[in-house]
């Protein structure tokens, strides 16, 4: 008699697992949030690369957050740069707080005068595509981190007025 119930038990377990898995996938897919960043950045390098700046992250749900930016790394580099009106686009974000942290960065550059840059950085599953233009002199290859942190003494998120 036990053999008769095994196929039914297996089917019931498979059906229960499918019912639990489907809502999780649907909620994960609907949780994606479009977030962008406007920023400016100034830096220098001489073997060690260092840049600092600030910006604002804004998400499609109406939340925004002022941020500080720091890029540090090392390699064979020399130069000085300044980026104004930089833009960033985040992917695989579920809440604005997920944009904070350190992203892996690799860079190879050569330029003088007015120049542009584009990079894609990663932090776990979150990616950040950066683009910007500015001025400076820079040559070299470096690796390091690009850190985004909440700005100022008020680290709460801001909401747009409707």
Residue pairs with C-beta under 8 A, 6 or more apart in sequence:
31 94
32 92
32 93
32 94
33 59
33 60
33 61
33 93
33 94
33 95
33 96
34 59
34 60
34 90
34 93
35 57
35 58
35 59
35 60
35 89
35 90
35 93
35 96
35 99
36 57
36 58
36 59
36 87
36 88
36 89
36 90
37 55
37 56
37 57
37 58
37 67
37 86
37 87
37 88
37 89
37 90
37 99
37 128
37 148
38 55
38 56
38 58
38 85
38 86
38 87
38 88
39 53
39 54
39 55
39 56
39 67
39 69
39 83
39 86
39 87
39 88
39 132
40 53
40 54
40 55
40 82
40 83
40 84
40 85
40 86
41 51
41 52
41 53
41 69
41 71
41 81
41 82
41 83
41 86
41 132
41 134
42 51
42 52
42 53
42 81
42 82
42 83
43 49
43 50
43 51
43 52
43 71
43 80
43 81
43 82
44 50
44 51
44 79
44 80
44 81
45 77
45 78
45 79
45 80
45 138
45 140
45 142
46 77
46 78
47 74
47 75
47 76
47 77
47 78
48 72
48 73
48 74
49 71
49 72
49 73
49 74
49 75
49 77
49 107
49 142
49 144
50 70
50 71
50 72
51 69
51 70
51 71
51 72
51 81
52 68
52 69
52 70
52 71
53 68
53 69
53 83
53 86
54 66
54 67
54 68
54 69
54 151
55 66
55 67
55 69
55 86
55 88
56 64
56 65
56 66
56 67
57 64
57 65
57 67
57 90
57 96
57 99
57 148
58 64
59 93
59 96
61 96
62 159
62 160
62 162
63 96
63 157
63 158
63 159
63 160
64 96
64 157
64 158
64 159
64 160
65 96
65 99
65 150
65 151
65 157
65 158
66 150
66 151
66 152
66 158
67 99
67 100
67 148
67 149
67 150
67 151
68 148
68 149
68 150
68 151
69 146
69 147
69 148
70 146
70 147
70 149
71 105
71 144
71 145
71 146
71 147
72 144
72 145
72 147
73 105
73 107
73 142
73 143
73 144
73 145
74 142
74 143
74 144
75 107
75 140
75 141
75 142
75 143
75 144
76 140
76 141
76 142
77 109
77 138
77 139
77 140
77 141
77 142
78 138
78 139
78 140
79 109
79 136
79 137
79 138
79 139
79 140
80 136
80 137
80 138
81 134
81 135
81 136
81 137
81 138
82 134
82 135
82 136
83 117
83 132
83 133
83 134
84 132
84 133
84 134
85 132
85 133
86 130
86 131
86 132
86 134
87 130
87 131
87 132
88 128
88 129
88 130
88 131
89 128
89 129
90 99
90 126
90 127
90 128
91 126
91 127
91 128
91 129
92 125
92 126
92 127
93 99
93 126
96 157
97 157
98 126
99 126
99 128
99 148
100 148
100 149
100 150
101 123
101 126
101 147
101 148
102 123
102 145
102 146
102 147
103 121
103 122
103 123
103 126
103 128
103 145
103 146
103 147
103 148
104 121
104 122
104 123
104 145
104 146
105 119
105 121
105 143
105 144
105 145
105 146
106 142
106 143
107 119
107 141
107 142
107 143
107 144
108 140
108 141
109 117
109 138
109 139
109 140
110 138
110 139
110 140
111 136
111 137
111 138
111 139
112 136
112 137
112 138
113 135
113 137
114 133
114 134
114 135
115 133
115 134
115 135
115 136
115 138
116 131
116 132
116 133
116 134
117 130
117 131
117 132
117 133
117 134
118 129
118 130
118 131
119 129
119 130
120 127
120 128
120 129
120 130
121 127
121 128
121 129
121 130
121 146
122 128
128 146
